[in-house]
């Protein structure tokens, strides 16, 4: 069997930026074990699989070790492949996922993803978290499916050197560390050793929590953001009325090839 595969740098207008994701369009679903093996072989933070079902595309995301409920950058990458490589000419793509229906539309040169928002709740700092992150103090800790660790400035973000084995012990999907910035409304880094991704360069799904937090703190609905350590990507977030977040970014094709299984 031969399968097409694309690798797209999501949340970047140029290759070698943003967050790379693999995208595999399929005619029909393969066994879950095969999907997981392909994702492990790709060894990227996410591999997205897309199957057309009438006017909707079924979409699933796999890290090298597990299937996940939501992935922003691989959704953007999948939409970019459908628009730019496979000739989809509609303005809005609809995806059926484990997180409900997601929609991606063209927004000039960017693609805009309509995601469910999550409202972070203030929580006590659990023992060992600061030590695992190599931090002496933080401003506050919030929780959704991730921990949101708020620190004073972006210099702290840049200097983070977490203990990934220690972070994996905490019962959350991942840990986002975030701060205000002079160049963007906020910056962040995201660590997910519990789901097989020590650091994700740009995590669209984390911004379903980060954007509502910063929108409330800054008193604005339209936000610019940057995520990453050595490798960075840029996002635009719009906190909509109700319970939605619009997350926008660019994509750049790095590779197109064939899988033989």
C-alpha positions as CSV (number, residue, x, y, z in Angstrom):
1,X,0.0,0.0,0.0
2,X,1.2,3.5,-0.9
3,X,0.0,6.6,0.9
4,X,0.6,10.3,0.2
5,X,2.2,12.3,3.0
6,X,2.9,16.0,3.3
7,X,4.9,17.8,6.0
8,X,3.9,21.4,6.6
9,X,5.4,24.0,8.9
10,X,2.3,25.4,10.6
11,X,2.2,28.9,12.0
12,X,5.0,30.0,9.8
13,X,5.1,31.6,6.3
14,X,8.5,30.1,5.7
15,X,10.0,26.6,6.0
16,X,12.1,25.8,9.1
17,X,9.7,27.9,11.3
18,X,6.6,27.2,13.2
19,X,5.6,23.6,14.1
20,X,6.0,20.8,11.6
21,X,3.1,18.4,11.2
22,X,2.6,15.4,8.9
23,X,-0.6,15.1,7.0
24,X,-1.9,11.9,5.4
25,X,-5.0,12.0,3.3
26,X,-6.7,8.6,3.3
27,X,-9.5,7.1,1.2
28,X,-10.7,5.1,4.2
29,X,-9.6,4.6,7.8
30,X,-6.7,2.2,8.4
31,X,-6.5,0.2,11.7
32,X,-5.7,2.4,14.7
33,X,-2.5,0.4,15.3
34,X,-1.3,1.3,11.8
35,X,-2.1,5.0,12.3
36,X,-0.1,5.0,15.5
37,X,2.9,3.2,13.8
38,X,3.0,5.7,11.0
39,X,2.9,8.6,13.6
40,X,5.7,6.9,15.5
41,X,7.8,6.5,12.3
42,X,7.2,10.1,11.4
43,X,8.4,11.1,14.8
44,X,6.8,14.5,14.7
45,X,4.8,16.0,17.5
46,X,1.6,15.3,15.4
47,X,0.5,13.3,12.4
48,X,-3.0,14.3,11.1
49,X,-5.2,11.9,9.1
50,X,-8.0,13.1,6.9
51,X,-10.9,11.1,5.3
52,X,-13.6,12.8,3.3
53,X,-17.1,12.0,4.3
54,X,-19.5,13.9,2.0
55,X,-19.2,17.6,2.7
56,X,-17.2,17.0,5.9
57,X,-13.7,15.7,6.5
58,X,-13.1,13.3,9.4
59,X,-9.9,14.3,11.1
60,X,-7.7,12.6,13.7
61,X,-4.4,13.5,15.3
62,X,-1.6,11.2,16.7
63,X,1.6,12.0,18.5
64,X,4.3,9.3,18.3
65,X,2.7,7.6,21.3
66,X,-1.0,8.4,21.6
67,X,-4.1,9.7,19.8
68,X,-5.1,13.2,21.1
69,X,-8.4,15.0,21.4
70,X,-7.4,18.3,19.8
71,X,-4.4,19.6,17.9
72,X,-4.3,23.1,16.4
73,X,-1.1,23.1,14.3
74,X,-1.9,19.8,12.7
75,X,-5.5,21.0,11.9
76,X,-4.0,24.1,10.2
77,X,-1.6,21.9,8.3
78,X,-4.4,19.5,7.2
79,X,-6.5,22.5,6.0
80,X,-3.4,24.0,4.2
81,X,-2.8,20.7,2.3
82,X,-6.5,20.5,1.3
83,X,-6.5,24.1,0.1
84,X,-3.1,24.4,-1.4
85,X,-2.2,20.9,-2.6
86,X,-5.4,19.0,-3.2
87,X,-7.5,21.7,-4.8
88,X,-10.3,22.3,-2.4
89,X,-11.9,25.5,-3.6
90,X,-14.5,26.1,-0.9
91,X,-14.0,29.0,1.5
92,X,-14.6,27.0,4.7
93,X,-13.6,23.4,5.5
94,X,-15.6,21.4,8.1
95,X,-13.8,18.8,10.2
96,X,-15.5,16.1,12.3
97,X,-13.2,15.4,15.3
98,X,-13.1,14.0,18.8
99,X,-13.5,17.7,19.9
100,X,-16.7,18.2,17.8
101,X,-16.9,20.0,14.5
102,X,-14.1,22.4,13.7
103,X,-14.1,24.8,10.9
104,X,-11.1,26.4,9.0
105,X,-11.6,29.3,6.6
106,X,-9.4,31.4,4.4
107,X,-8.5,34.7,5.9
108,X,-6.3,36.5,3.3
109,X,-3.0,34.7,3.4
110,X,-3.7,33.1,6.7
111,X,-6.0,30.2,7.7
112,X,-8.4,30.8,10.6
113,X,-9.5,27.9,12.8
114,X,-12.7,28.1,14.9
115,X,-12.1,26.2,18.1
116,X,-14.0,25.8,21.4
117,X,-12.6,28.0,24.1
118,X,-11.5,26.8,27.5
119,X,-11.8,29.0,30.6
120,X,-8.7,28.6,32.9
121,X,-9.4,28.2,36.6
122,X,-7.0,29.5,39.3
123,X,-5.5,26.5,41.2
124,X,-2.9,25.9,43.9
125,X,0.6,25.1,42.8
126,X,1.2,21.4,43.3
127,X,4.4,20.2,45.0
128,X,7.3,19.8,42.6
129,X,5.9,21.8,39.6
130,X,8.2,24.8,40.0
131,X,11.2,22.6,40.5
132,X,10.3,20.6,37.4
133,X,10.2,23.8,35.4
134,X,13.4,25.2,37.0
135,X,11.5,28.2,38.4
136,X,11.8,29.9,41.8
137,X,8.5,31.8,41.6
138,X,5.5,32.4,39.4
139,X,2.7,34.9,39.3
140,X,-0.1,32.4,39.2
141,X,-1.2,28.9,38.1
142,X,-4.3,28.1,36.1
143,X,-5.7,24.8,34.8
144,X,-7.8,23.5,31.9
145,X,-6.6,20.3,30.4
146,X,-3.2,22.0,30.6
147,X,-1.5,23.8,33.4
148,X,-1.0,27.5,32.5
149,X,2.0,28.9,34.4
150,X,2.1,32.7,34.4
151,X,5.5,34.4,34.8
152,X,6.6,38.0,34.8
153,X,8.3,38.5,31.5
154,X,9.5,36.8,28.3
155,X,13.1,36.5,29.4
156,X,12.0,33.8,31.8
157,X,10.2,32.0,29.0
158,X,13.4,32.0,26.8
159,X,15.5,30.6,29.6
160,X,13.4,27.6,30.6
161,X,15.1,24.3,30.8
162,X,12.5,21.9,32.3
163,X,13.0,18.4,33.7
164,X,10.8,16.5,31.3
165,X,10.7,13.3,33.4
166,X,9.5,15.3,36.4
167,X,6.9,17.1,34.3
168,X,5.5,13.8,33.0
169,X,4.4,13.0,36.6
170,X,1.7,15.7,36.6
171,X,-1.8,14.6,35.6
172,X,-2.4,17.2,32.8
173,X,-2.1,17.0,29.1
174,X,0.8,19.5,29.1
175,X,2.3,22.6,30.8
176,X,2.2,26.0,29.1
177,X,4.4,28.8,30.6
178,X,3.3,32.2,29.4
179,X,4.2,35.9,29.9
180,X,3.5,39.3,28.5
181,X,5.9,40.6,25.8
182,X,7.0,43.9,24.3
183,X,6.6,42.5,20.7
184,X,3.4,40.5,21.1
185,X,0.5,40.5,23.5
186,X,1.8,37.3,25.0
187,X,4.4,34.6,24.5
188,X,4.5,31.0,25.7
189,X,6.2,27.6,25.6
190,X,4.4,24.3,25.9
191,X,5.7,21.1,27.3
192,X,3.9,17.7,26.9
193,X,6.1,14.8,27.9
194,X,3.0,13.0,29.3
195,X,1.7,12.7,25.7
196,X,5.1,12.0,24.1
197,X,6.1,15.5,23.1
198,X,8.7,17.1,25.4
199,X,8.3,20.5,23.8
200,X,5.9,21.5,21.0
201,X,7.2,24.6,19.1
202,X,3.7,26.0,18.4
203,X,0.5,24.5,20.0
204,X,-2.7,25.8,18.6
205,X,-4.8,23.9,21.0
206,X,-3.1,25.5,24.0
207,X,-4.3,28.9,22.8
208,X,-7.9,27.8,23.4
209,X,-6.9,28.3,27.0
210,X,-4.2,31.0,26.7
211,X,-6.2,33.4,24.5
212,X,-9.2,33.6,26.9
213,X,-6.8,34.2,29.9
214,X,-4.9,37.0,28.1
215,X,-8.1,38.5,26.6
216,X,-9.5,38.9,30.1
217,X,-6.3,40.1,31.6
218,X,-5.5,42.7,28.9
219,X,-9.1,43.7,28.2
220,X,-8.9,43.0,24.5
221,X,-10.4,40.4,22.1
222,X,-7.8,40.5,19.4
223,X,-4.4,39.2,20.4
224,X,-1.0,38.6,18.8
225,X,1.0,35.7,20.2
226,X,4.3,33.9,19.7
227,X,5.2,30.5,21.0
228,X,8.5,28.5,21.1
229,X,12.0,28.3,22.3
230,X,14.7,27.9,19.7
231,X,12.0,27.4,17.0
232,X,9.1,29.8,17.0
233,X,5.8,30.5,15.3
234,X,3.3,33.3,15.3
235,X,-0.5,33.2,15.9
236,X,-3.3,35.6,15.8
237,X,-6.2,34.9,18.3
238,X,-9.6,36.4,18.3
239,X,-11.8,35.6,21.4
240,X,-15.3,35.5,20.0
241,X,-18.6,35.9,21.8
242,X,-19.6,32.8,23.7
243,X,-17.2,29.9,23.8
244,X,-15.1,30.1,20.7
245,X,-11.6,31.2,19.8
246,X,-10.5,31.9,16.3
247,X,-6.8,31.0,15.9
248,X,-5.1,32.1,12.7
249,X,-1.7,31.4,11.1
250,X,0.3,30.6,7.9
251,X,1.6,27.3,6.6
252,X,4.6,26.4,4.5
253,X,5.2,23.1,2.6
254,X,8.5,21.4,3.6
255,X,8.0,17.9,2.0
256,X,5.7,15.8,-0.1
257,X,6.2,12.1,-0.4
258,X,5.0,8.6,-0.4
259,X,4.6,6.1,2.5
260,X,5.1,2.4,1.6
261,X,3.4,-0.1,4.0
